[in-house]
């Protein structure tokens, strides 16, 4: 695991994925991140990936995560 130390407004770039992660807000015990990612790159929270979907696939969650949906 690669661990980063960033301040509010600072970014981490992943050019091979076309992705940028920005530190948006810091509060006690919480960090808020924003991401800029191409639509073909899926991003899932760990809690979503650990749930077993009823249909046997993760398609049910993709609409929840797609800002264009």
N, C-alpha and C positions, 0 to 999 in steps of 0.2 A: 504494500500500500504506500502510495506517495502522499505525504501530508503537506499541506500548504498553510502558510500564515498570511492572511490578507486583511486589509482594513476596509471599511465601508467605501464603496465605489470602485475598489480595485477589482481587476478581472483576471481570469485564468482562461487562456485560449487553447483549444484543441483543434489545430488547423486540419488535421486529417479527417476529422469528423465534421468540420465546418461549425464547430460549437464554441460558444463563449459563455462562461459562468461568471456572474457578477455578484459580489457581496452587497446586498441591498440594505439589510438592517441587522443590528446586533442588540440583543437584550439578554438579561440574565438567563442562562441555560438554553438560549435559542439563537440560531442564526437563520436569516432569511436570504435565500439565494434566488437570483433571476437567471434564466438561461435563454440564449438565442441559438436556436437549433434548426437545421433544415427539416422539413416535414417528414422526410423519409427516415429520420433518426428517431427511434422510439426511446422515451424516457419513462421509467417506472419508479415509484417509491418502493422501498423494500417491503413495506407492509402489503402492498398490492401484489407483489411477486410471490409472497409467501402464502397468499390465499389461494385455495384451489377453486377455480371457477366452476360453476355448475355445468357448463357446456363442455368442459375438458380442454378449452382453449382460453387464451387471454383476449380474444376479440371483444368480449363484453366490456372490457376495461378501456380499450383503445379510444372509444368515443368519449369516455369521461376525461381522457387526458388530452384529446385533440382540441386546441383552442378554436379551431375552425368549425367544430361540430355544433 
